[in-house]
């Protein structure tokens, strides 16, 4: 993939704001998070939907949630496939993989060690679910905790999707372009991570706007803690005036037919 292009097709700065783990398992917290982000000026939101979170929240069993989510979508919002189960059922093979998984997620790196065939099967299953239950055809895929490998990326492209991302970049699988945008993400799992998140958010709010594109990833659990919400709000307040929200669907319109 070629290096980030700062040419004339990037006339201004932009922010990519995403709500992860959109699932019936989180119920009203999803809609409260959407309302909170809207109230702070996020009029283009990327929603990362999990079709069957932890094997216990299949979208087809929750038609009212799906209806509410469709009704909550704004004209500039984008739905993205975020794994199938958001739960790892294969073991990390190396020490480095196990360390990464334990640091970034609590057993939810579903795509970290999958091969091409298994990854493609799950992606296509997830796309079918979103098509059937939310009446949408996503152009992007984000692996849970951004844990993926080259075979998974190949499967994403083979499934007809336009883009994917990791912690540092967003990748256009059609043209090979990439956007440098390190993800600022909060963590609410335990007190130490919450403290670290506030520190990182404070630093990232100041440093990352030197980039043309900034990226913020929030989770439903973040909104259970007032100090995390305050940190999130401080980031948005600092970023949005000069980095108006957009989505990858606006930056890279879908041109690849799904397989």
N, C-alpha and C positions, 0 to 999 in steps of 0.2 A: 504493500500500500504506500502511496506517495505521501510526502510530508504535508503537513497542514498548509493550506493555500490561503494566503492573506491578500489575494488579489482583489479586483474590483467587484467580484460577486459577493464580497463581504462588506457592504457599505457602512455597517454600524455594529455596535456592540449588542449582545443579546444574552439572555439567561434562559437556561433549561431547568424548569422546576418540575420534579416528579414526585408523585405519591406512590410509594411501594406497597406491596402486599394488599392490594384491593381484592377483598374476598368476603363472602357472607360470614365467614368466621369472625370477622371484626365488626360486623353489624353497623350500628349507628355511628361508631367511631369513624368510619369512612366518610360519612356525609358531614359529620362535624368538622373533620379535617378539611374537606373540600370547601365548606363554608368559611372556615378560618382563612384559608389561602385566598379565596376570592375577596374577602374583606380587606386583605392587605395588598390587593392590586394584581393578583395572579390571574389574568384573564386568558392565559394559554397554559394549560396544565396537562402533563403527561401522566396517565394513570396506568400503573403496572398491575395487570389483572392476573390472578392465579386461578385457573379453571377448577381445581379441586384441591384446595389447601389442606395439606397433611392427610389426604385421603378422607376427609370428613366434612367437606364443604363444597360439594359438586354444584356448579352453577345451575344445572338442570333441576336440582331439588329446591332451588330458591328463586322462583320466578318473581316474587315481589322485590327482592333485592335487585335483580336484574332490571326490573322496570324502573325502580328508583334511581339506579345508576344511569340508565339511558336518559331519564328526565333531568338528571343533574349535570349532564354534559353540556358544556358551552360550545359555541360554534367553532372555536379555535382549539378545543381540547383534542388530545390524541390518546387512544387506547393502545397499549402495547402488551404483548404476551410475556408473562413473567414466570417462566417455567410451566410445569404441569401440576406438580404436587408441592413444590417448595420444601421438599424434604429429601435428604440424601438417603438412598437405599443401597449404595455401593460404597465400599470403604476407600478412603484415600490410600494411594499406593506407596507414597514416599513420605519421608519425615517432613520435607518441605510442604507437601500438600496437607499433611495432618496439622502442621503448625499454622498454615494459612487458614485452614477451615476452622480451627479452634479459636483463632484470633478474630476472624471476620463474622462468624456465624455459629449458632448452636445447632449443628447437625442439619443445616438447611441448604448446603451447597449441592443441590440436586444434580447439576450438570458438570460438576468439577471433573469427574473421572469417566463420564460416559463416552462411548465410541460413537462413530458416525451413525450407524444403523439405529441404535437405541435412541440417540438424540433426535434423529429425524422423525422417528416414530412418535416420540413424545411431543415434539413441536407440532407435527401435523394433527395429532389428537387435540392439542390445545387450541390450534387454529380453528378446528372444526367446532369445538365447544364455544369459542367466542363468536363464531359466525352464527351458530344455532341459537345461542342464548342472549347475545348482546347485539346481534345483527350488524356486526362489524368485521372488517377484514384488515387486521393490523399490517403495518409495513415494517414493524420493528420487533426485536426480541431482546430482552434483558435477562440474563441468567441470574438466579437468586444469588445474592452476595457478590455478583459479578464474577463468580467462579466458573470458568469454562476453559476449554482447551482448543487446539487447532481443529480437531475433528468436529467439535461442536460448532465452531464457526463455519466450517464447511457444510455442516448439516443445515445451519440457519440459511445460508445462501441457497442450498439445494431445495429448500422448502419454499423458495420464491420470495423471501423477505428482503427488504431493501437495506436495513441497517441493524447494527448491534453496538454494544458498548462494553467497556471495562472500566476500571477505576480512573483511568487517565484520559481515554480517548473515546470518541464516538466514530464508528467506522461506516462508510458508505460501501456496501458490498457490491454495488453495481459499477461504480466508477473507480473505486480504490482510494477515494479521498478520505481524509480523517480530520477531525476537529480536536484540538488539544483543549480539554476542559476537565481538569481533575475534579472528581465528585466530592463535594462537601456533604458528609452524611453524619447525622447524630446517632447515638447509641443509647438505649435506655435499659439495657439488660440488667445492670447492677449499678450501685452507687459510684464505683470507680470509673466505669465507662461513662456515666452521666457527667461526672466532673470533667473527665477528659474531653468529652464532646463539647462542653461549654468553652473550654480552653481553645480547642481546635476551631470552633465556630468563630470565636473572637478574632483569632489570627487570620483565618480564611476570609472573613468579611473584609479585612483590610488588604490582604496580599493578592487574592485571586482576581479582583477587578482590574489588575494590570493586563489580564488576558482579554481578548475580544469576546470570548464566550465563557460564562460562568455556569456551574451546574450545582444544583442543590437537590439532594434526595432526602425526603422525609418519610417517616413511617407512622402508622396509626398510634403505636405505643408512645411516640414522642410527646403526644398531646396529653398524656396522663401526668406530666411533670411540669409544673409551672416554670421552673428555671430553664428547662429545655425549650419551652414555648417562647420564653423571653429571648433566649439565644437565637432561635429561629427567626423571630420577628426582627431582631436587630440586624441579622444578615439581610433579610428582605428589604428593610428600610434603607440599608446602605447600598444594596445592589440595584434595585429596580429603577431608580431615577435615571441611571446611565446605561443599564442593561435591561431593556424591556423584555418581558417574557415572550418566548416563542416555543415552538415544538420542532422536532426533527422533520415531521411531516410537512411543515412549512418551509424548512430549509432545503430538504431533499424530497420533493413530491414523489409519491410512489409511481414508478414506471415499470416495475417488474411484475409480471403476472405470477400469481401463486401456483406452485406446482401441484 
